[in-house]
Amino acid sequence: MDDEHGTGDKIAAWLLYGLQLAFELLLLLLSAFSVMATDPCGTGVDEPKVCDGYYFATAFYGFWIALIVAAIAVPLLIVSAGRRGKRRWTRPVLAMVILTILTVGYVAVISQ
C-alpha cells in the first residue's frame, strides 16, 4: 500500500491521538469534580438550574458520551483517512478543538 503522506503523517496522527486521550482524561476529571456544582442545592428558594437532577444528569452524561464517542471515532477516522490517502493528523486536532468547545458549553450549562 502506497502511503501518499508518508510515515511522518502517520506518526503525528497517533501521537496526537495519544495527546487527545490525555486531554480527555483531564476533561473526565473536570466533569467528575463538576458534581460539586450541586453543593448549593437544597439551601433555599432561589436555587440554580443545576439543582434539577434531570438538567444536571443530561449535561453530565451527555458530556461523557461525547468523550467516549471521540475516543472511539478518532482512531477509525485516522485509519479511514490513511486508506483514502488523506492527511491523518488533522483528525485528532479537530477532535480536541471540538472537545474544547463542548467543554466550554458544558461549564456554561452547569454554571446556571
N, C-alpha and C positions, 0 to 999 in steps of 0.2 A: 504494500500500500504506500503510495507516494504522499508524503506529508508536505503540503504546499507551504505552510507557515513555519515549519521547522520544529526542532526539538525545544528550542527556547520558549516558543509559544505554549507548548505542552507543559513544560516545567513551570512556567509562570502561572498557568491556569491552575495547576494542582497546588502550588504554593499559596496562591491567592485563595483557593478554596479552603486550605488549612487555616488561613487568616480569618476567613469568613466564619468558620466553625468556632474559632476562639472568640470572635466578636459575638456570635450567637450565644455562647456560654455566658459572656458578660451580660447580655440582654436577658437571659434567663434569670440570672441573679437579680438584676434590676426588677424584673417582674415579680420575683419571689418577695422582695422587700416592699413592693408596691401594696402588698396586703395591709401594710401599716397605714395606708391612706384611709382605712376604715376605722382607725382609732377614735376619731371624734364621734362616731355613731352612737346613738342612744343617750347623748348628753343634753339634748334639747329639741325644741320645735323646729328651729332653722338648721336642719341637717343638710349636708351636701348630697348631690345626686348619687355619689359613690356608695352611700349607705343603702341604696336599693340593691338587694342581693342579685337580682336578675341583671341589672345595669352593670354591676361590677363583674359578675361572672361572664357576661357576654364579652366585655372588653378583655378580661384576663385570659380566658380560654381562646378567644379569637386571636390574640397576640401569640399565644403558644402554638396554635395551629399554623400561623404564618411562619413562625420559626422552623417548625417541623417540615413544612412544605418547601421552604428554601433549602434546608439541609438535604432533602431528598431530590429536589428538582435540579439543582445546580450541577451535580455530577452527571446526571442524564443529559443536561444541556451541553456540558463540556464534551462528552463523548459524541453527541449528535453533531455539534459544530465541527469536530475533528473529521467526522465521516463526510461531511458536506464540503470540507475544505475551507471553512470559515475560521476566523480567529476565535480562540477558546478563552483567552484571558479576560475578555470583556464580560463573560457570564457571571463570575463571582464578584466582579467590581459592581456590576449593575445590581446584583442581589444585595450587596452591602449598602448601596445608595437607597434602594427601596426599603430595606430594613431600617435604615436611619430615619427615613420619612415616616414609616409606620411607628417607630418608637416615639417620635415627636407627637404624633397623633394619639398614641396610647397614653403618654404622660398628660396630654391635654384633656383626654377623656376622664382619666381617673382623678384629675385635679379638680373636677367640678363637684 
